[in-house]
Amino acid sequence: MRRNEYLPEGAGPLFPDNQPLSALQLAMEDQTILTGMAIRCDAQRDLTVRFGGYEGTIPRLDAIHPSISGAERDIAILSRVGKPTSFTVTAIDVDGGGRPRLTLSRRAAQEQAMAWLLENAPPGTVLPARVTHLEKFGAFVDLGCGVTSLIPLENISVARIPHPGVRFRVDQDILAAVTAVDRDACRFYLTHKQLLGTWLENAAAFAPGDAVEGVVRGVREYGVFIELAPNLSGLADWRGDLEPGDRVSVYIKSIRPENRKIKLQVIENLGPAQEPGALTYFITDGAVDGWTY
């Protein structure tokens, strides 16, 4: 995993309380990235952020990287309320009562993170990420300071799933690998399944004669597909009492590496699965340089 000093929003500490104004002045001079809590978005889409006993304003034009525009931009700004938000301090003024008026920029923090990613994250790079929201077609993740990218549903795991919520939850810290970079659009394309191991790597944790738990992923006329791990499934005989999402206990009848098949026998239906489950990564650093399932 490539070390990234630009953490996803919420992954690092909030700006501490009781810091003198001089600390903010130093942060402004150094363009240090700080984190506070967005508490309000007004009708002009300016964000108010509270941090360390201070409040500051992120103007709409500085609320998000320019690669996001139109309606998506407003939605992205509105959705920050109640969440940790990264920013730099761009101006400090003091009103007649001696109270500081702070102008902040989330865009500047994102531009720093984007510049780092474009320089240090070519295709194949394994990066830390934090899940921000889930859609039927995939999971959006934060690669640093709110720079987001999508992991498409088909790239999440080898085992087919109906929704990203089967694998991920919002605010979960995961790993992802870069598949391509569009430098002009400042866009990163991601995958996840390659980090969860090959068929042989996953199958090595099981042996014929074992009884283990699994999750039903598909019911067909010729049998039931049961996931033993996110990148490993086996086939059991058809049963009429099983539906996708059921947790089952299964007996492993055979494992055949030559054609990557596992034959199972269902022992018992244990009811709906509690998802998402734990993830085991077989690749956690460096780069993915070719992958054969």
C-alpha positions as CSV (number, residue, x, y, z in Angstrom):
1,M,0.0,0.0,0.0
2,R,1.4,3.4,-1.0
3,R,1.7,5.6,2.0
4,N,-0.6,8.6,1.5
5,E,-0.3,11.6,3.9
6,Y,-3.6,12.9,2.5
7,L,-6.0,10.9,4.6
8,P,-9.7,10.4,3.7
9,E,-12.0,12.9,5.5
10,G,-12.7,11.6,9.0
11,A,-9.7,9.2,9.0
12,G,-7.5,11.7,10.9
13,P,-8.0,13.7,14.1
14,L,-10.1,16.9,14.2
15,F,-8.3,20.2,14.9
16,P,-7.7,20.2,18.6
17,D,-9.4,22.7,21.0
18,N,-7.8,25.7,22.7
19,Q,-5.3,26.4,20.0
20,P,-4.2,30.1,19.8
21,L,-4.9,32.2,16.7
22,S,-1.2,32.1,16.0
23,A,-1.5,28.3,15.3
24,L,-4.1,29.1,12.6
25,Q,-1.9,31.8,11.1
26,L,1.0,29.3,10.9
27,A,-1.3,26.7,9.4
28,M,-2.4,29.3,6.8
29,E,1.2,30.1,5.9
30,D,2.2,26.5,5.5
31,Q,-1.1,25.5,3.8
32,T,-1.5,22.7,6.3
33,I,-4.6,20.6,5.9
34,L,-6.9,20.7,8.9
35,T,-10.1,18.8,9.7
36,G,-13.2,20.2,11.3
37,M,-17.0,19.4,11.4
38,A,-19.3,20.9,8.8
39,I,-22.3,22.2,10.7
40,R,-24.3,24.2,8.2
41,C,-24.8,24.8,4.4
42,D,-26.6,28.0,3.6
43,A,-28.7,28.8,0.5
44,Q,-25.6,30.0,-1.4
45,R,-24.0,26.6,-0.7
46,D,-21.4,28.1,1.6
47,L,-20.3,25.7,4.3
48,T,-19.7,26.6,7.9
49,V,-17.1,24.5,9.6
50,R,-16.5,24.3,13.4
51,F,-13.0,23.3,14.6
52,G,-11.0,23.7,17.8
53,G,-13.4,26.4,19.2
54,Y,-13.4,28.4,15.9
55,E,-15.8,28.6,13.0
56,G,-14.9,29.3,9.4
57,T,-16.6,29.6,6.1
58,I,-15.9,27.6,2.9
59,P,-17.3,29.5,0.0
60,R,-19.2,27.4,-2.6
61,L,-16.4,27.8,-5.2
62,D,-13.9,26.5,-2.7
63,A,-16.1,23.6,-1.4
64,I,-15.1,21.0,-3.9
65,H,-12.6,20.2,-6.6
66,P,-13.6,21.7,-10.0
67,S,-13.8,18.2,-11.6
68,I,-17.2,18.0,-10.1
69,S,-19.8,20.4,-11.5
70,G,-23.5,21.0,-12.0
71,A,-26.1,19.3,-9.8
72,E,-23.5,16.8,-8.5
73,R,-21.6,19.7,-7.1
74,D,-24.5,21.0,-5.0
75,I,-25.3,17.5,-3.8
76,A,-21.7,16.9,-2.8
77,I,-21.6,20.2,-0.8
78,L,-24.9,19.6,0.9
79,S,-23.9,16.1,1.9
80,R,-20.9,17.4,3.9
81,V,-23.2,18.7,6.8
82,G,-22.6,16.7,9.9
83,K,-19.4,15.1,8.6
84,P,-15.7,15.7,9.1
85,T,-14.3,18.0,6.4
86,S,-10.8,18.7,5.3
87,F,-9.6,22.3,4.4
88,T,-6.8,24.8,4.5
89,V,-7.1,28.3,6.0
90,T,-7.0,31.0,3.2
91,A,-7.7,34.2,5.1
92,I,-7.9,35.4,8.7
93,D,-9.7,38.7,9.5
94,V,-10.7,40.1,12.9
95,D,-13.9,41.9,13.4
96,G,-14.6,45.0,15.6
97,G,-15.2,42.7,18.6
98,G,-11.9,41.0,18.2
99,R,-13.4,37.8,16.9
100,P,-11.6,36.0,14.0
101,R,-13.4,35.6,10.7
102,L,-11.9,32.6,8.9
103,T,-12.1,31.8,5.2
104,L,-11.3,28.2,4.4
105,S,-10.9,26.1,1.3
106,R,-11.7,22.4,0.9
107,R,-10.8,22.7,-2.8
108,A,-7.2,23.6,-1.9
109,A,-6.9,20.5,0.3
110,Q,-8.3,18.4,-2.5
111,E,-5.9,19.9,-5.0
112,Q,-3.0,19.0,-2.8
113,A,-4.3,15.4,-2.5
114,M,-5.0,15.2,-6.2
115,A,-1.5,16.4,-7.1
116,W,0.0,13.7,-4.8
117,L,-2.2,10.9,-6.3
118,L,-1.4,11.9,-9.9
119,E,2.3,11.8,-9.1
120,N,2.4,8.7,-6.9
121,A,-0.5,6.4,-7.9
122,P,-0.1,5.0,-11.4
123,P,-2.2,2.0,-12.5
124,G,-1.6,-1.0,-10.2
125,T,-1.0,1.1,-7.1
126,V,-2.7,-0.2,-3.9
127,L,-4.2,2.7,-1.9
128,P,-6.0,3.1,1.4
129,A,-9.6,4.3,0.9
130,R,-12.7,5.0,3.0
131,V,-16.2,4.1,1.8
132,T,-18.4,7.3,1.5
133,H,-21.6,6.0,0.1
134,L,-23.1,3.0,-1.7
135,E,-25.2,2.7,-4.9
136,K,-26.5,-0.4,-6.7
137,F,-23.8,0.0,-9.3
138,G,-20.9,0.4,-7.0
139,A,-19.2,1.9,-3.9
140,F,-17.8,5.5,-3.8
141,V,-14.6,5.8,-1.8
142,D,-12.5,8.7,-0.5
143,L,-8.8,8.5,-1.6
144,G,-7.8,11.6,0.4
145,C,-9.3,14.9,1.5
146,G,-12.6,14.1,-0.2
147,V,-11.1,13.1,-3.6
148,T,-13.6,10.3,-4.5
149,S,-13.7,7.5,-7.0
150,L,-15.9,4.6,-7.8
151,I,-15.4,0.9,-7.3
152,P,-17.9,-0.7,-9.8
153,L,-20.0,-3.5,-8.4
154,E,-18.3,-6.1,-10.7
155,N,-14.9,-5.0,-9.4
156,I,-15.7,-5.5,-5.7
157,S,-15.3,-9.3,-5.5
158,V,-15.2,-12.4,-7.7
159,A,-18.3,-13.8,-6.0
160,R,-21.3,-12.1,-7.5
161,I,-23.2,-9.8,-5.1
162,P,-26.5,-8.0,-5.5
163,H,-25.4,-4.7,-3.9
164,P,-22.1,-3.2,-2.5
165,G,-23.6,-3.2,1.0
166,V,-23.0,-7.0,1.0
167,R,-19.2,-6.2,1.2
168,F,-18.9,-2.7,2.5
169,R,-20.4,-0.3,5.0
170,V,-20.2,3.5,4.9
171,D,-17.1,4.9,6.7
172,Q,-15.3,1.5,6.4
173,D,-11.6,1.7,5.7
174,I,-10.6,-0.6,2.9
175,L,-7.9,-1.0,0.2
176,A,-8.3,-0.4,-3.5
177,A,-6.1,-0.7,-6.5
178,V,-5.8,1.8,-9.4
179,T,-6.7,0.3,-12.8
180,A,-6.4,3.5,-14.9
181,V,-5.9,7.3,-14.5
182,D,-7.5,10.0,-16.6
183,R,-5.1,12.9,-15.9
184,D,-7.1,15.4,-17.9
185,A,-10.3,14.7,-16.0
186,C,-8.5,14.1,-12.7
187,R,-10.2,10.7,-12.4
188,F,-9.0,7.4,-10.9
189,Y,-10.5,4.0,-11.8
190,L,-10.4,1.4,-9.1
191,T,-10.8,-2.3,-8.4
192,H,-10.9,-4.3,-5.2
193,K,-11.4,-8.0,-6.1
194,Q,-7.7,-8.5,-7.1
195,L,-6.7,-7.8,-3.5
196,L,-8.8,-10.6,-2.1
197,G,-6.7,-13.4,-3.5
198,T,-6.8,-16.0,-6.3
199,W,-8.9,-19.1,-6.3
200,L,-5.9,-21.2,-5.1
201,E,-5.1,-18.8,-2.3
202,N,-8.6,-18.8,-1.0
203,A,-9.2,-22.5,-1.5
204,A,-6.0,-23.3,0.6
205,A,-8.0,-22.3,3.7
206,F,-10.4,-25.3,3.2
207,A,-10.2,-29.0,2.9
208,P,-12.5,-31.9,1.8
209,G,-14.4,-33.1,4.9
210,D,-14.6,-29.7,6.5
211,A,-17.9,-28.3,7.7
212,V,-18.0,-24.5,7.4
213,E,-20.3,-21.5,7.0
214,G,-21.2,-19.9,3.7
215,V,-23.7,-17.5,2.1
216,V,-26.1,-18.4,-0.7
217,R,-25.3,-16.1,-3.7
218,G,-27.4,-17.8,-6.4
219,V,-30.1,-20.4,-6.8
220,R,-30.4,-22.2,-10.1
221,E,-32.2,-25.3,-11.4
222,Y,-29.0,-27.2,-11.4
223,G,-27.7,-26.2,-8.0
224,V,-27.0,-23.5,-5.4
225,F,-23.9,-21.3,-5.5
226,I,-22.5,-20.7,-2.0
227,E,-19.8,-18.2,-1.2
228,L,-17.2,-19.5,1.2
229,A,-15.1,-16.3,0.9
230,P,-15.5,-13.1,-1.2
231,N,-13.4,-14.6,-4.0
232,L,-14.4,-18.3,-3.6
233,S,-17.7,-20.1,-4.2
234,G,-18.8,-23.7,-4.4
235,L,-21.8,-25.5,-5.8
236,A,-24.3,-27.6,-3.8
237,D,-27.4,-29.5,-5.0
238,W,-30.6,-27.6,-5.4
239,R,-32.8,-27.1,-2.3
240,G,-36.1,-25.3,-2.3
241,D,-35.7,-23.7,1.1
242,L,-32.7,-21.5,0.1
243,E,-32.6,-17.9,-1.1
244,P,-29.8,-15.5,-2.0
245,G,-28.5,-14.0,1.3
246,D,-29.1,-17.1,3.4
247,R,-26.3,-18.1,5.7
248,V,-25.8,-21.9,5.6
249,S,-23.6,-24.6,7.1
250,V,-22.1,-26.8,4.4
251,Y,-20.0,-29.9,4.1
252,I,-17.1,-29.8,1.6
253,K,-17.3,-32.9,-0.5
254,S,-14.5,-32.2,-2.9
255,I,-12.0,-29.5,-4.0
256,R,-10.7,-29.8,-7.6
257,P,-8.0,-27.2,-8.3
258,E,-7.6,-28.5,-11.9
259,N,-11.0,-26.9,-12.9
260,R,-11.4,-24.6,-9.9
261,K,-14.5,-26.3,-8.6
262,I,-15.7,-27.0,-5.0
263,K,-18.6,-29.5,-4.4
264,L,-20.7,-28.8,-1.3
265,Q,-23.5,-30.3,0.6
266,V,-25.8,-28.0,2.6
267,I,-26.2,-29.1,6.2
268,E,-28.6,-26.5,7.5
269,N,-30.1,-23.1,6.6
270,L,-29.0,-20.7,9.4
271,G,-31.1,-17.8,8.4
272,P,-30.3,-14.4,6.8
273,A,-26.6,-13.5,6.8
274,Q,-25.2,-10.6,8.9
275,E,-23.4,-8.6,6.2
276,P,-21.0,-7.1,5.5
277,G,-18.5,-9.7,6.8
278,A,-14.8,-9.3,7.5
279,L,-12.4,-8.9,4.6
280,T,-9.1,-10.6,4.2
281,Y,-6.6,-9.0,1.9
282,F,-3.9,-11.1,0.2
283,I,-2.3,-7.9,-1.3
284,T,-1.9,-5.0,1.0
285,D,1.0,-3.0,-0.4
286,G,3.1,-2.3,-3.5
287,A,1.3,-2.7,-6.8
288,V,-0.8,-5.2,-8.6
289,D,1.2,-6.3,-11.6
290,G,-0.9,-8.8,-13.4
291,W,-3.4,-11.1,-11.7
292,T,-4.8,-14.5,-12.7
293,Y,-7.7,-15.7,-10.7
